[in-house]
């Protein structure tokens, strides 16, 4: 399968072209991803993220991105299949 290279500056605009299925995440799924030994692709507003920790009280995730670290609602995360 051939996947064309995408310039990084255009990545956020067109990444959805290659995503077949996306959904809004719930806290339980975020915990499964966080505890998984597999690498699972997760996005927040078009940016790839890495979950550092989860807060069940506020239903938020502390995440790391290429642009820094931030706390966001788990419901804003999208898993890519």
C-alpha positions as CSV (number, residue, x, y, z in Angstrom):
1,X,0.0,0.0,0.0
2,X,1.4,3.4,-1.0
3,X,0.8,6.3,1.3
4,X,2.0,9.7,0.1
5,X,4.3,11.8,2.3
6,X,2.5,14.8,3.7
7,X,4.3,18.0,4.5
8,X,4.1,18.6,8.2
9,X,2.6,22.1,7.8
10,X,-0.4,20.5,5.9
11,X,-0.8,17.5,8.2
12,X,-3.5,18.9,10.5
13,X,-5.6,19.9,7.5
14,X,-5.6,16.6,5.7
15,X,-4.9,13.9,8.3
16,X,-8.6,12.9,8.2
17,X,-8.2,11.7,4.6
18,X,-6.5,8.6,5.9
19,X,-8.6,8.0,8.9
20,X,-11.4,5.5,8.3
21,X,-13.1,5.6,11.7
22,X,-12.9,8.1,14.6
23,X,-15.0,8.6,17.7
24,X,-15.1,10.7,20.8
25,X,-13.4,8.9,23.7
26,X,-14.8,8.0,27.1
27,X,-12.7,7.8,30.2
28,X,-12.7,4.0,30.4
29,X,-11.2,3.8,26.9
30,X,-8.6,6.4,27.7
31,X,-7.6,4.2,30.7
32,X,-7.3,1.2,28.5
33,X,-5.1,3.1,26.0
34,X,-3.0,4.5,28.9
35,X,-2.4,1.0,30.4
36,X,-1.9,-0.7,27.0
37,X,1.5,-2.1,26.0
38,X,0.6,-1.4,22.4
39,X,1.1,2.0,20.6
40,X,-2.4,3.4,19.9
41,X,-2.8,6.5,17.9
42,X,-4.7,9.3,19.6
43,X,-5.4,12.8,18.4
44,X,-6.6,16.1,20.0
45,X,-7.9,18.6,17.4
46,X,-5.7,17.1,14.7
47,X,-2.6,16.9,16.7
48,X,-1.1,13.5,17.7
49,X,-0.8,13.3,21.5
50,X,0.7,11.0,24.2
51,X,-1.3,10.4,27.4
52,X,0.9,11.1,30.4
53,X,-1.7,10.6,33.1
54,X,-5.5,10.6,33.7
55,X,-7.7,12.3,36.4
56,X,-10.9,10.4,37.0
57,X,-12.4,13.2,39.2
58,X,-12.2,15.8,36.4
59,X,-12.3,13.3,33.5
60,X,-9.2,15.0,32.0
61,X,-6.0,13.8,30.5
62,X,-2.6,15.4,30.9
63,X,-1.0,14.9,27.5
64,X,2.2,15.6,25.7
65,X,2.3,17.0,22.2
66,X,5.0,18.2,19.8
67,X,4.1,21.7,20.9
68,X,4.1,21.1,24.7
69,X,2.1,19.7,27.5
70,X,-1.5,20.4,28.5
71,X,-4.6,19.1,30.3
72,X,-7.7,18.4,28.2
73,X,-11.1,16.8,28.6
74,X,-10.9,13.1,27.7
75,X,-14.1,13.6,25.6
76,X,-12.0,15.7,23.2
77,X,-9.6,12.9,22.4
78,X,-10.0,10.8,19.2
79,X,-8.7,7.3,18.7
80,X,-7.6,6.3,15.2
81,X,-8.4,2.8,13.9
